[in-house]
Every structure is written in C-alpha cells, then in structure tokens.
Amino acid sequence: MATPELSIALTGEMATLVCDAVESGDYPTHLDVVQQALEEWKSNRDQHLAYLRKAWNEAIASESVTVDVDEMFDRLRAKHGLPPRLVES
C-alpha cells in the first residue's frame, strides 16, 4: 500500500515550534519533527487506552463499583466546559 501524501496547515505557534526545532539542530527536517510528534502522540494514546481498558476490566471484575451514569456524564460535561444535558420534561 502506497503511503498517502498529506498537506496540513499548522497554527503560527505550531509552525514556529517546528521551525525552531529544525533551526536549533534538534531535528534534520520539518518532517522528522512532525513524525516524532505523531509517534509520541500515538504512544501516549495507546498507553492511555490500555490504562482505561485495565481500569474498566478491574471495575467489572470487582462487581463492587457502582456508577451513576448521568452523574458521571454531568461531571465530564462540567470538567470540559460543555453545556449541561437537556433534561426531558
């Protein structure tokens, strides 16, 4: 399978970070900066998902944890600045 070529737009701040990393000699090319960032992102994401799966499986296995789903989502909405859920009347 051929590797697709992508064109992306970065914010000014992100573009500056990429350019600075190359100009400082930390990376040979802009592509190398972006590739390493994506590899680190994927690794962090994989670790986070593994942690969540493990926690979920432990909670299910323990059968002692109860969760109020509405309360959980209300807390997540508040944490992330989302509007409260609509309550059916």
Contacts in CASP RR format, 6 or more apart in sequence:
PFRMAT RR
TARGET T0000
AUTHOR 0000-0000-0000
METHOD contacts of the structure
MODEL  1
MATPELSIALTGEMATLVCDAVESGDYPTHLDVVQQALEEWKSNRDQHLA
YLRKAWNEAIASESVTVDVDEMFDRLRAKHGLPPRLVES
8 34 0 8 1.000
10 18 0 8 1.000
17 33 0 8 1.000
18 30 0 8 1.000
18 33 0 8 1.000
18 34 0 8 1.000
19 30 0 8 1.000
21 27 0 8 1.000
21 33 0 8 1.000
22 28 0 8 1.000
22 29 0 8 1.000
22 30 0 8 1.000
22 32 0 8 1.000
22 33 0 8 1.000
26 33 0 8 1.000
27 33 0 8 1.000
27 36 0 8 1.000
59 65 0 8 1.000
70 85 0 8 1.000
73 85 0 8 1.000
74 84 0 8 1.000
74 85 0 8 1.000
76 82 0 8 1.000
77 83 0 8 1.000
77 84 0 8 1.000
77 85 0 8 1.000
78 84 0 8 1.000
END
